[in-house]
Amino acid sequence: MREISQEVQARLDSGASTFCRCWRVTRRDGVVLGFTDHDAPLMFDGVRYEAASGLTAGALDLSTGMSADNGEVLGALSDAAISEADIAAGLYDGAEVRQFLVDWQDTSLRVPMFTGRIGEIRRGKGAFEAELRSLADDLNRPAGRVLGRDCDATLGDARCGVDVTDPAWRGSGVVEAVGGEGALTVAGLAGFEDGWFAGGVLIWTGGANVGARAPLRHDVSRGGARVLSLRTGALHPVASGDAFEVIAGCDRRAATCRAKFANFLNFRGFPHIPGEDWLTSYPNRGEVHDGSSLRKG
């Protein structure tokens, strides 16, 4: 239950409220930022809450019981407050958010309204929209492993065991031309077969995006040229001559793990688990039903 002091309640009941909203954001790298929808900066608990951030709040749904509260905030992207580069780098993924209702005349009079984390962030031209998820949302997250036919490891991690620094799984090249929808005509990957890097990761080693990583959608040859398609656009413009490294793609299927990576002993899926069609199957005359394995070979 939220406790509200008598003085705060009296000011709320007065009809001439002097309250505003403040947000304190603690990023993944430990940086603490403060924002307010008041028209002047505020200071309390050692944090300065900036008013010129362009941050505004949408509706905040609060519920009783174990239901997850949620809300959203809207804001302008700026180098002085929240930059597109920091969002793309994942510094705000899962960042802690605390929202307060604060009397701007006396900041000691404040009420905690929300504690949670930033969920999905959608950014556009010069603006962003962030989803706020309460701590109760953690109860909705699956715990433990999900048993499925495909592998649930990430290529190159400790559970997978594939060494992605091996030249067999890693290439390098440069951009020759930039097309639409993230298509890049590249040079330097002639030793790899078509599709080798589809679903993989591109790491920029030169140009305006140096150090950034981008997932790949396609890897095809067109008219004698090698074309890589980025799943999401680059943060900064890509130019001819930009250098990159690229890691082979894995579709997490057992056949790919065996044939492409020769790593089936470390496969973390269950390729022979019965599918939904098995649940609706029934005995047919002439079939053998002796309790033996359904797996052939």
N, C-alpha and C positions, 0 to 999 in steps of 0.2 A: 504494500500500500504506500502511495506517495505521500510524504509528510509535507505540509505547507504551513509555514509559520503564520501566526495571527496577523502580523504586520503585512506580510505578502498578501494574505487573503483579503485584508481590508483594502489594500490598494487595487486588487483585482475587482473588488465589489464597488469601488468608488465610481466606476464609469468613465474615469479619465486616466486610463492606464498609461504608464510610462515604461512598459515592458517591451523588450525586443528578444530576438532569438540569437543565440551564439552557438557555434560549433567548434569543437576542438578535435583536430584530426591528428592521429599519431601514425605516421607512415611506417612502412616495413623497415626502412633504414633508421628509424628512431627519431626522425625529424618531426617536431610538433608544430602544427600550424593552427592559427585561430582565425575564425571568420564570424562576422555578424551582419545582420540585415539592418542594423542601426545606421544612421547617417554620419557617425563619427566613431573612431576607434575606441575600444574599451580595453581595460586591463584588470585581470584578477587571476589569482593563483599563479602568478609569474608568467602568464601567457598574454600576449597582445592579440586582441581580436580585431582584425582589419575590417574596415567598412568598405574599402574601395575594391573589394574582390569580385563584385558582381554576383555574389552567391545568394540565391533565394531558395526557399523551401516549398515543396509541394505538400500534399496532405500526408500526415503521419497517422497511420492506423494503429491504435493501441487496443489491446484485447486483454481479457482476463484469462486465468488458467494457463495452460501450457502452449497456447497458440502463439505463433511467431508474429511479433510486431514488424511492420515494414513502413517504408516511406521513400522519399526521393529528394534530392537536391539538384538544383540547376545552377550553372555558373558559366562565367566567361573564362576562356583560356587566356592567360597572360604570363609573361616571364616572371613578373613580380609575385604572382600568387600560385596558380596551378598551371603548369605548362603541359603542352601536348607531349613533349619529349619524356617528361616524368611519368605520364600516364602510360605511354607506350612501353616504357622500361619496367612497368609493373610495380612501381613504388606505392601505388594506391590500392593494389589488389589486397583485399582483406584488411585494409587499414582500420584501426579502431576509431570510432566516431562517438563523441559525447555531445548531446544537445542540451542546452540550458535555456530556460526562460529567465531573463535577467532584467532587473530594473536599472535602466541606464543612468538614473540619477544616483543610485546607491547600489553598486554591483555586489555588495554583501547580501542583498536581497535577491536570491535566485533559487530556482527550482530545477532539479535535474529532470529532464523530460524523456531522454532516450539514451541508451547505451547499446552499441552494436558495432557492426563492421560494414565496410563498403562492399557491395556485391558487384553486379554487372555495371560497367561503365560504358556509355555510348557517347562518342565524341563526333562532332561534325565541324563545320567551318567556323572556327573561332569560339565554339561553345561545347559544353559537355553536360551530360545528365548521368547522375550516379544513383544507383539503388542502395538504400539503407536496409540492412538486415539485422534484426535483433539477435541477442545471444541465444534465444530459444530456437533459432533457426538451425543451430548445431545439432539439435535433436533429430532433424530431418535428414541428416547426412548418413548414407549407408556406412555401416561398420563392418570391418572384415573384408574378405575377398568375395568377389562376385564370380560364381562358377559359370563360365561360358566357353564356347568353342574356341574363341580367339584368345591370343596371348594378352595378358594384362600388364606385362612389363614394358618398359621404354627401351628402345634400341640403345645399347651402350651402357645401361645402368648395371648395378651389381647383380641383379636378378637375371638379367639377360646374358651378360658375360661377353658380348661381342665387343672387340676393341675397335672403336670407330676412328681411332687414329691410324689404323692400318690403311695403306694406300689402296687396298682392294675396295674399301668402303668409303673412301674420301678422295675428292678431286678438287681441283682449283682451276679458275679461269677468269676471263674478263668479259665485260658486256660489250657487244659490238653495236647493238641497236636496241632501242626501247620501243615496244609496241603498246597497244591498248590492253586494258584489263590485266595488267601485271605481267604481260608477256615480254620476255627478255631473250633476244638473240645473242648467244654467247659463243665463245671460242675457248678451247683448252680441254674439252671433255671427249675428244675423239676416241680415246681408249676404252670408253664405257658404252655398253649397249643401250639402245633406246629404252626409256622407262626405268633405268637403273636408279635414278634419283627422285622419281615420282613419289610423293608422300614423305620426302626427306626434309632436310633443313638446310637453308642457305645462310652462310655467315659472311657478312660484308667485311672485307679486309682493306678496302680502299674507297674513296669517295666520301660523300656527305653522310653516309649511313654507317661508317666504319664502327665495328663492334656490335652492331645490331644483328639479330637473328630473324629469319622469315621462313615460315613453313611453305613448302612447295606443293602445288597441285598437280602439275603435269610436267613431263620430260619427254619431248618428242622431237623428231627430225622433220623439217619442212623445207622442201626444195634444196636439200643438201646442207641446211643450216640447223644447228641445235637450238631448240627453244625451251626455256624453262619458264613456267608460269607460277607466279607468286599467289599463294592463297589469300593473303591480305596485302594491301599496298604498302610500299615503303614509307617510312616517316618523312624522309626528305627526298627530293627528286633524284632519280637515278640517271646517270649520264654515261655515255659511251666511254669506255676505258676504266670504269669502276671494277676493281678486283674483288673476288669472292672465293670462299671455300664452300664446298657442298658435301653433305653427308647422305649416304644411300638411304632410300626409303624402305620402310617395312610396313606391309599391310596387316601384320599380326596373325596371318594364317599359318597353319601347321605346314602346308606345302611350301610356302615361301621360306619359312624357317629352315626347313630341311634342304631345299634345293638351292636357295640363294646364299644362305649364311652357314650352312652345314652345322647348325646349332640346335638340332632338335632335342638333344639331351637336356637343354636348358629351357625348352618351350614351356611357358607358364599358362597355357590354356588347357582345355579338355576337349580335344577334337572329336572324341567318340561319345560325348554325352548325348543322350537321346533328344531329338528335337520335338517341336510341337506336333508334328505328324505322327510321332510314335504314340502320343497320348490318345489319339483318335483311331489308332489302328485296331484291327480285330483279326482273329485267326481265320485263315482260308484253308479250304480243303487241299490236301497235297503238300502243305508246308510242314516242315519239321519243327516241333515245339518240344524240345527235350531239355530246355534250361541252359543250353550252351551259349557261349558268347555270340552276340549279334555281329561282332566285328569280323570282317572277312580278311584273311591274310595276316 
